[in-house]
Amino acid sequence: AMFLFFGMHNVLQEAIVNLLANTSSSSNSKADGTIMLGFAECTGVLFFSYLERVHIAKEAGFQRVAPLKAYPLLTLCLFASSSLCNMSLSYINFPTKVVFRSCKLVPTMIIATIVNKRIFASYEYVCALAICAGLVLFAMADYTLNPMKFDATGLALVSGSVVADAILPNAQERLFRQ
């Protein structure tokens, strides 16, 4: 069921961004729409997380582990990840966005090494670099096929989204270890 809803989310997200791109005459309107889409996603996560917390707390007696002051950083990372990702769709195509978002392993490993002092085996770093090489090749192929619809701004936005998305699990791990 989760994969079904995730797939529906991606299809609807692409449709909304394409609709914004086709109906907006200025790039500011598109940017505002994609930021609003990110805000709507964060609001949905907040609402359903609250419902889950209330019902789980009643059923199983769970208590909050993280202090409330930790939530703004997590929310900011979620909002940045979602908004930057949505904004990137104004500059790159959907498959490029999906490939970049799927490869958040590299920044997640780097941040885990720096923030959480986690040590990975050398073969894990080699695999991560192989993923980076694949990303570069995929982006070059996209540019080669249609250079008029390819914009480096989109890669910068989706890369920022991936970094924000990589901070999130590392910040959560650090919070729950404390």
Disulfide bonds with the S-S distance in Angstrom:
none
